[in-house]
């Protein structure tokens, strides 16, 4: 399987472990990831203004660049996935905005691209690694690659908000009772805990202008994970991972009211189960260090 791959800004900086382990896992599963040669930020958020197209230019430029590589563009970051998929839907459904975007991009393309030949109609399908694993690879095949089963490890899956919503536009899984991450974790041998806060927002949207609200949202999620005895919290969103990791460190330093729960990317857990060397996993980059818990679990 050959896929165009868009890492996004955060995976090139704060979330390098997410990118690194995803590439390692993809290779083990015979997925060829072809990184876009010249990519830029997708904008991070889907623009809500319907009478302007400027907010669509960045994500559509990325999708247009992907069409020479594959009919699918894979990404990992929940923010990037949400933005790219929803912008693509606008291009598919709104002919007027599509023409405005295409005309603008045609005028601003790099010299190597012939202006008169440039077109984009929304034909590239935006996919997440989780749906590739579920729909194309199959979790049984993932299970066969496991050499270090995570038997008995109590893991809480955390989806956050942007990976699943709005459901009619994203369509990855049920927005209230998703199962894709649970199925993956079970294939790795994990003891998946029923996590009631798995689709709640962690508050990362407000971490700059309303940090007290972000702290409150994160604390609710972290206390819940601690109370149900989760040993690891697993996510797909770099902003969720950072926010929960950072807020948890602050909670532990201020009052120690929770049991530490390391927050990992699902690809890190996959790589661990599939036998990756420690230098691949990137555990050293986490604020709440997962290495003591992993060693205690005999992994």
C-alpha positions, 0 to 999 in steps of 0.5 A: 500500500502506497500512501501520500503522507502529511505529517503536519507541523506538530509532528515535526516538532513537539510530537516527533515520537508520534511521527517516528513510531508511525513510520516504523509501524507502517514499515512493519505493515508494508505501508509505504508512506510518501511524505509530501515534498513541500508541505506547509501548515494546514491552518489547524482549524476548519474555517467557519466563515462560509463567504470567504475562501482564504481559510481553505487555501492551505488545506487544499494546496496540501491535498492538490499536492498529494494527488500526484502521489496517491488517491489517498492522503494519510495524516495522524494529527486529529487537528490536521485530519479534521481540517483536511477532511472538512475542507475537502468536503467543501471543495467536493460540494461547493462548485463556486468556492472550489473554482475560487480556490483553484483559480487562486492556487493556479495563479500562485503555484510553483514554477514546476507546475503548469498553470493551465493544467492545474486542477483539484476537485476533491478527489483525494481521500483524506484518511487516518492511520486508524481507519487504514488499520481497521479497513485496509490492513485489518486488526487480525493482521496487526495482531500477527505482527505483535511479538511483545503482547501487552497482556494485562496492561490497563489502557484507557483510549482517549479520542478527544473531540476533533477525531470524531466530530462533526460526525456527518463530515468526519465519519471515522467512527461513532462520535459517542461510542467509538470502537476503533481504538479499542479494537486496535488496543485489544489486538495488541493484547491490552486490557482496554478499560471502559473510559467514560471521558474518552470523547470529551474535549481536553480544553486545548483550544483554550490553553492560551486565552482561558488556561483555567478552563483548559486546566479544569477540562484536563483535570476531569479527564485525568482524574477519571483515568486515575480513578478507573485504574488506567496504567496508560492513556492513549490518544491520537491528538498531539495537542491532547497529548501535550495538554494532558501531559503538561496539566498532569505534571502541574497537578502532581507538582501542586497537590499530588491528588492523582496517580500518574497516568502516562499519555502515549500515542497509539503508534508508540504502543503499537511499536512497543508491542511489535518489538521496536527498540527503545530509541524508536519509541520516544518515551523520553520526550514525555513530561510524565515519563512512561518508562518506569510504568513500562518497566514495571509491567515487564515490557 
